[in-house]
């Protein structure tokens, strides 16, 4: 029986949530910071999965800044 690979985005969200929960415990500001950690884990998961090209995003950002 073949095992199914876990989606890196899911792993990133879980790891971001766990690390955020460990570092921050309780309160509204802390909950917001936890969401930021989860979002960061999701972004890292997308990068690992190859669904987000950081170099392309950076090049678009730099080219848009030069147009101003």
VEXVO-93279 format. One record per residue: residue in one letter; x, y, z of N, C-alpha, C, O in turn. Coordinates in steps of 0.05 Angstrom, whole numbers, plus 5000, padded with zeros to 4 digits. Atoms other than C-alpha are relative to their C-alpha. Last residue first. Layout:
BEGIN
AXYZXYZXYZXYZ;...
REM end
This chain:
BEGIN
X500949764986514361114794501650244995501150455005;X501949855017515960594741499150265013498250444998;X498449845019522260364779498150174983499050384972;X498949784985517960124838501550194981501650434986;X502249814994513759694791501150245015500150465012;X500849865025520059364763497850205004497750414992;X497949815008522659214833499350154975499750394973;X500049794980516158894856502050224992501450454993;X502349835006515558484792499950245019499250465011;X499549865025522658234801497750184993498150404983;X498149794995521258064874500650164975500750414976;X501449794984514957674857501950235005501150465003;X501849865018518757294802498550225015498250445004;X498449835018524357124850498350164981498850394976;X499149764985519456884903501650184982501350434983;X497349945009515956394856500950265012500050485003;X499549714996509956114893502950054992504749945005;X502449855010506855444875500450305002498750454992;X499549895027513455064879497750154989497650214965;X501550155019511154634938500450094971499649964952;X498950275001516754914981498649834979499849674965;X497449985013514555624964501249734997502349664976;X500449965028507255454979502750034985502949944962;X501050255012509255155046499550034970500249854954;X497650175002513355775063499249734987500749634971;X498349895021507256205048502449824996503149764973;X501450055025502755765091501650094976501949954956;X499750285005507755785148498749924974499849754959;X497250045008507956545144500549704993501949654974;X499849905028500256565145502949964990503349884967;X501450205017500256125207500250084971500849914954;X498350245002505456575240498849794982500249664967;X497749935017501357195223501949764997503049724975;X500950005028495156865251502250074981502449954959;X500350285007498956735316499049974971500049804956;X497350095006500957465318500049704993501649624976;X499249885025493657655314502849914991503249844968;X501550155020491957165370500750114972500949964953;X498750265004497557475411498649834980499949694964;X497649955015494658165402501549744994502549704972;X500849925027487857915424502450054983502649954960;X500449725005490257525485499450064971499949904953;X502349854990493256835501499950304992502050424988;X502250144986499856465494498050195011498450325031;X502049804991505156665443497749855013496649665002;X498749744994511556285429498150205012498950375028;X498050044979508455585434501350275008501750325032;X501450064975502255785396502049965023501450045046;X501249754990506356115341498649965027498850135044;X497949834991510655495334498950265011499850365032;X498950124976504555045331502250185011502350245035;X501949984977500855495283501249895026500850015047;X500349724993506755585236498250045024498850205042;X497649924986508054835238500050295008500850365031;X500050134974500854685221502550085016502350145040;X502049884983500555195166500049885028499950035047;X499149734993507154965136498050145018498850275037;X497950024980505054235139500950275009501450315033;X501350094975498554405103502149975022501650065045;X501549764989502254805050498749935027498750095045;X498249834985507254225041498650255012499450365032;X499649755014501553755021501750195017501150245040;X501549784988502353095056500850254985503150304979;X498449784990504852525012498250225011496150284999;X500449755014500351925006501650225013501850245037;X500849784983502851255029499750254983501150294963;X498449755002502950684979498950215019496450255020;X501749765000500050005000501850255000503650275017;
REM end
